[in-house]
Amino acid sequence: VSVSEKATDFYYKKNLNIPLAVVMGAEDVGISTDLLRISNELVKIPMLGKIESLNVSVATAIILYEVVKQRIKK
């Protein structure tokens, strides 16, 4: 699962209760085109207002929290 602002689906709408690797991009350049192309899923974090992106550590925490939340529910 790659987390990118280029995705069309939000992270919480995807099943993350599967074996997976989470790919996060660098704060300045994002995820490489090659990695985006081979990713099984692309997800994004919803943003409000004029914020375009989050610090990568904050974005990672949001995604990993959702992974844990989905795994606890099952």
Secondary structure, DSSP 4 states (H G I P E B T S, - for coil): -EE-TT-SEEGGGS---SS---EE-BTTTBS-HHHHHH-S-EEE----TT-----HHHHHHHHHHHHHHHHHH-
